Amino acid sequence: MLNHDAQLLKLEKTIVPIRESTFCYVGNINGCTIYEFKCKLSMESWEDVFKESDTNVTFNKFLNIYFKSLMFALLKAYIIPSTDITHV
């Protein structure tokens, strides 16, 4: 003899406003940020770049270090709130 309990779950359409934001990167280039950029580059360990034998891998490693330093020194991220988007 089987005894099964059943439950009924009813989902209704609900409107939930979700606030989506956009990131905007703004360059702040002046004497202080250029100095900070140079300091970050000078403190990086370039050992991985120079010991690599494959030119493509070397270039990619160089770009990763360069852009990481550039992003933190010269570019600042701002959040721009956009309008409410309704998801159903």
Backbone torsions as a table, in degrees:
resi	resn	phi	psi	omega
1	MET	NA	126.7	-178.8
2	LEU	-104.3	140.0	177.4
3	ASN	-124.3	106.0	-179.3
4	HIS	-110.6	129.2	172.0
5	ASP	-95.7	139.1	-179.2
6	ALA	-120.8	146.6	175.5
7	GLN	-128.0	143.8	179.0
8	LEU	-111.9	125.4	179.3
9	LEU	-113.3	121.0	-178.3
10	LYS	-111.0	121.4	178.5
11	LEU	-103.8	127.9	176.9
12	GLU	-106.7	154.9	177.0
13	LYS	-68.1	125.4	177.6
14	THR	-121.3	146.4	178.0
15	ILE	-104.6	117.7	-177.9
16	VAL	-118.5	113.9	177.4
17	PRO	-74.0	131.9	179.0
18	ILE	-120.1	129.5	-179.7
19	ARG	-91.4	114.2	178.3
20	GLU	-101.7	141.8	-179.0
21	SER	-119.2	156.5	178.5
22	THR	-118.7	139.9	176.0
23	PHE	-93.3	137.9	178.1
24	CYS	-129.7	127.0	178.1
25	TYR	-98.5	127.4	-178.6
26	VAL	-120.0	129.0	179.6
27	GLY	-79.9	133.3	176.5
28	ASN	-121.3	87.6	-174.6
29	ILE	-102.2	115.6	174.6
30	ASN	-151.7	-176.8	-177.1
31	GLY	-59.4	-39.2	-178.7
32	CYS	-69.3	-42.4	-178.2
33	THR	-71.9	-33.0	175.7
34	ILE	-66.2	-41.3	176.6
35	TYR	-61.8	-43.4	178.2
36	GLU	-61.8	-40.9	177.9
37	PHE	-61.9	-45.3	178.8
38	LYS	-63.1	-40.6	179.2
39	CYS	-64.2	-42.3	179.3
40	LYS	-63.4	-40.6	178.3
41	LEU	-65.9	-38.5	-178.7
42	SER	-71.8	-24.3	-179.9
43	MET	-87.3	-9.0	179.5
44	GLU	-72.2	149.5	173.9
45	SER	-89.3	111.5	-177.7
46	TRP	-91.6	8.4	-177.0
47	GLU	-58.8	-43.9	-179.7
48	ASP	-63.0	-33.9	-179.0
49	VAL	-69.8	-45.2	-173.7
50	PHE	-79.0	-23.7	-178.4
51	LYS	-85.9	-9.2	-178.9
52	GLU	-77.0	140.1	-179.4
53	SER	-96.5	-24.9	179.9
54	ASP	-82.2	124.4	-176.5
55	THR	-62.8	-40.5	-179.9
56	ASN	-64.5	-43.2	178.8
57	VAL	-66.3	-40.5	177.9
58	THR	-60.0	-46.8	-179.3
59	PHE	-64.2	-41.9	179.0
60	ASN	-64.5	-40.2	177.6
61	LYS	-65.0	-41.0	177.4
62	PHE	-61.0	-47.6	-179.6
63	LEU	-62.6	-38.0	178.4
64	ASN	-60.8	-45.2	179.5
65	ILE	-67.4	-44.5	-177.5
66	TYR	-61.6	-49.7	-177.5
67	PHE	-70.5	-32.6	176.2
68	LYS	-63.0	-44.2	178.3
69	SER	-66.7	-39.4	179.7
70	LEU	-63.3	-45.1	-178.4
71	MET	-61.0	-43.3	-175.8
72	PHE	-77.5	-25.8	-176.3
73	ALA	-93.2	-44.0	-170.3
74	LEU	-105.6	-24.8	-175.5
75	LEU	-109.0	134.0	176.9
76	LYS	-115.6	136.0	-178.8
77	ALA	-92.5	134.1	175.3
78	TYR	-121.5	144.6	177.4
79	ILE	-98.5	123.4	177.9
80	ILE	-106.4	109.2	179.3
81	PRO	-69.7	136.1	177.6
82	SER	-104.7	-178.8	-179.0
83	THR	-69.0	161.2	177.6
84	ASP	-66.4	136.7	176.1
85	ILE	-113.1	130.2	-177.2
86	THR	-94.4	123.8	176.2
87	HIS	-107.4	136.4	179.7
88	VAL	-106.5	NA	NA
